Amino acid sequence: MIDWASVPCFVGIGPEVSHRLSDAAHRHTYQAGATIFNEAEACAGLHVVVDGMVRIYRISPEGRMHTLSLLRPPTTFNEVSAVDGGVNPYNAVAVTAAVVMRIGHEPLMELLANERDLLQNYVQALAQVNRKYIERLEDMTFRTIPSRLAKLFLYESTYADTICEAPTTLTQEEIASILGTTREVVGRALRALLNANLLRKDGRQVYIADHDGLEYLAETNEMPIVEHVKR
């Protein structure tokens, strides 16, 4: 069972609407590594992560994976395609064993047409999706890799609701996929932040050493000039 009112785009809905959502939804289970849907295929509908972890990604023309989101419950995905009925804009794969609820395009549109509160919530959710990807695009266009890495470690709004694991639990390859670069570039950026005493390393784990310095880097796109020293 799923508590629909706990899903961000359905917060505040009443029991009757929750029942209608349950009637319209279909439960799917996936093994780790299983494809949920592919980009450019026919609309797969709205999906809600109920259990496990799901990766949302695209493949560059060079064949490199770019991770858009790593999702945990109770997050939705494919919101735009579910409304306009167009092809899926990205790929979705189960990172771990996962349980996902799916509502098709037509049942969703019927629900939105008849439930004012649901429609209002969904429109707000679409606006948040749009804002999130605009900010991510801005990062990709204008920010250096160290600045993007600082934002990832700070867990700021750009990544907070989409990257479900702390950066220290991600491999450099996974971080590269999230930041839209290569493992080698991430390695160099990580060393730069360590050398600047913004991060510290304990064994294989990396921790924030200078929160203010990371914030400065994330906000200004420049490494801090003044080294913060604890007295």
Disulfide bonds with the S-S distance in Angstrom:
none
